[in-house]
């Protein structure tokens, strides 16, 4: 073989090796995207898409609105705020109407992975609406006028529902602009979460993970089935929010941040659209770099052996009623003036107290259940125990406190947080067994002591149903 032919063969082999290297793992390397700005006349908007669904719903009651095919095309523009690079978003783009000062957002379902390669955060896009369909879900009656925030979803009408835009036509509907802008999130408070914030990037400041969440991973715990739900606490107003992380994300096994600071996240609704959740693209969207936390005072009576044969207080809630509990000195109060409280329930002869923010129409819902005075003045080695069970867990809503100066108003008393084992599963249905609190040492407290069970949730946030049983204090 001539040297020139040998060189040609070697060149071809080298080229083949380069191509083969580019497709290892079944993925071709994405070449740089250049070209010209699409010649688009923007004649619609995210808000117009929502209004189109609203008018259709009001006119004929349909749950899905499909845009007709027009001569010149119906287009909106927006900016991408989601990224599937870390696996926390899957086959969807979250689009908001403006890079800064966004007032509307929408999720766009796309039958394609690795969307970040083409549609990175900040990328301006045009969406051709012709032939696409939009749906709305608020977890209830799908009626935006009732004040319950819901999500609007844009996609393709398949099998009677709005599903992903097929991979072979998505590029006809989502056009990539050459422009990339820095996304500036709207700074909001937890109690400001509203319809127009859904599917936009927001920032909440002075946040931290609740103390009961510390040491956990984002979504790598045994009870995390599809998503990990972690409760965030606002140091500004003691309200809570829920961080939702996919168990398929690359960072699911990372330990959550222990400090305090700001979080940037897409405000969304959970899978059933029942409550608000925060979704981050990756852990860099959380800056909890401050070591100063806003935790309450924690009761610490030491770890000496405790408990005894003398029963100082015992309530299993079996043979009683709410009026009888009130007559015995229990306080059951909603501190925000709402109507929801702890309810006495009974199942198969077993009584318990239950609280849930689900469909309570209260955001937040804060309810306190406080025991009568428990006299510790003549005993030693006192121990508190109780049991809990949860239903449809989506975050911590129950906390337990002790006070020696409670006089009937929970807001004026001094409370110390009791660290106890609380039920935290399942996310679907109700637990089959009770979770014991563990042995809680009260021996450093003197005189009359009050134990409080505080439920803090929200109809648009943490809605976990908590059941309480077998509250008991013993000593020697």
SULUR-V367919 format. One line per field, one symbol per residue. ss: DSSP state (H for helix, E for strand, C for the rest). phi: phi as a letter, one per 30 degrees, with the letter a starting at -180 (. if undefined). burial: I if it has 16 or more other ideal C-beta (glycine too) atoms within 10 Angstrom, else O. Layout:
BEGIN
ss->???
phi->???
burial->???
END
This chain:
BEGIN
ss->CCHHHHHHHHHHHHHHHHHHHHCHHHCCCCCCCCCCCCCCCCCCCHHHHHHHHHHHHHHHCCCEEECCCCCCCCEEEEEECCCCCCCCCCCEEEEECCCECCCCEEEEEECCCCHHHCCCCCEEEEEECCCCEEEEECCCCCCHHHCCCCEEEEEEEECCEEECECCCCHHHHEEEEEEECCCECEECCHHHCCHHHCCCEEEEEEEEECHHHCCCECCCCCCCCCEEEEEEEECCCCCEEEEEEECCCCCCCCECCCCEEEEEEEEEECCCCCCEEEECCCHHHEEEEECCCCCCCECCCCCCCCCCCEEEEEECCCCCCHHHHHHCCCEEEECCCCCCCCEEEEECCEEEEEECCCCCCCEEEEEEEECCCEECCCCCCCEEEEEEEEECCCCCCEEEEEECCCCCCCCCCCCEEECCCCCCCCCCCECCCCEECCCEECCCCCCEEEEEEEEEEECCCCCCEEEEEEEEEEEC
phi->.dedddddddddddddddddddceiicddddecbjcdedbcdbbaddddddddedddddbiddbccdddcdcjcbbbabdbcbcecidcbhaccccdbdbidbabaccdbdachdddccdejddbccddeidbbbbbcibchbdddiddbccbcacdbhibdbddeddbdddcccddddbbddcdddbcedcebedddibdbbbchcadeedcejdcdacddcddcbccbdccdddbidcbcccbddcddcecddddccblcbcaddbcdedidbdbcbcdadddcccddddccdddcdbcibdebjadddcaabcidcaadddddddjdcbbcdcidcdbdcdbbbhiccacbbacdhdibbdcbbcccdddcdcdcbbhdbcbabbbbbhdbkdbcbbbbbcbdbkcddcdcccdcdbdbdbacdbicddbdcddidcdcddcbidbccccccbbadcbdbedccbbhdbbbac
burial->OOOOOOOOOOOOOOOOOOOOOOOOOOOOOOOOOOOOOOOOOOOIIIOOIIOIIIOIIOOOOOOIIIIOOOOOOIIIIIIIIIIIIIIIIOIIIIIIIIIOOIOIIIIIIIIIOOIIOOIOIOIIIIIIIIIIIIIIIIIOOIOIOOOIIIIIIIIIIOOOOIIIIOOOOIOOIIIIIOOOOOIOIIOIOIIOIOOIIIIIIIIIOOIIIIIIIOOIIIIIIOOIOOIIIIIIIIIOOOIIIIIIIIIOIOIIOOOIIOOIIIIIIIIIIIOOIIIIIIIIIOIOIIIIOOOOOOOOOOIOIOOOOIIOOOOIIOIOIOOIOOOOIOOOOIIIIIOOOIOIIIOIOOOOOOIIIIIIIIOIOIIIIIIIIIIOOIOIOOIOIIIIIIIIIIIIIIIIIIIIIIIIOIOOOIOOIOIIIIOIOIIIOOIOOOIOOIIOIOOIIIIOIOOOIIIIIIIIIIIIIIIIIIIIIIIIIIIO
END
